[in-house]
Amino acid sequence: MPSKDDTTHFGYRTVDTGEKASLVRGVFDSVASRYDIMNDLMSGGLHRVWKHFTIAEASVRPGQCVLDLAGGTGDLALKFARLVGKDGHVVLADINAAMLEEGRRRLIDGGVTGNASIAQVDAEALPFEDCSFHCVTMAFGLRNVTDKAAALRSICRTLKPGGKALILEFSKPVEALRPAYDTYSFKVLPLLGKWVADDEDSYRYLAESIRMHPDQETLKSMMEEAGFERCRYHNLTGGIVALHVGHRL
């Protein structure tokens, strides 16, 4: 039997550590083509507000280099590419090839070609040099990473001194919201997945993975342990989502 150190969680299931990445890949291979429409349906369009807040907090300027990690279909990367301008550069990165293909299409359709590139990477071991980026964002991706501490250390390493990391992720809502949120997550969300994406299981995993993700204070502590300074977080929509911000000094 595998030891505790050799296992991790995939939603509420306990799986071998080496198995999780392929299971997560299967989820996103399945939902890639309908990922954006499902985001709109699941959040009532609020995911756009959360991402707009993240972009504003990033304070990206012309000429800077940005890594949009777990960037999926490229909605953040598209906006960052316009903000950094022709003298800057944005890397849209994800571990999943199907999601990156959707992101590539969005960048091309948005007229972004010269100052953006695509990279299929593992967040736990980023293949970029130290001090490469002014800003690294990761929206709704950290909870799918097997070794979150390794990913946070890797992100910190790739930031330039004075650089900023922004982790946008589902988190722990305030007490008053939890009963309704649980009902929505475990009853409504899988049905939406079944009706719209023909994939009930992937959206049940989504609900479970959110519950297994560290809460706000725990993730803040993890970022500090990974080397980030001046860490803080903003609760959005009653803590359903939180944006964590950390700096490399």
Secondary structure, DSSP 8 states (H G I E B T S, - for coil): ---GGGEEEETTEEEEHHHHHHHHHHHHHHHGGGHHHHHHHHHTTHHHHHHHHHHHHHT--TT-EEEEET-TT-HHHHHHHHHH-TTSEEEEEES-HHHHHHHHHHHHHTT--TTEEEEE--GGG--S-TT-EEEEEEES-GGG-S-HHHHHHHHHHHEEEEEEEEEEEE----GGGHHHHHHIIIIIHHHHHHHHHS-HHHHHHHHHHHHHS--HHHHHHHHHHTT-EEEEEEEETTTTEEEEEEE--
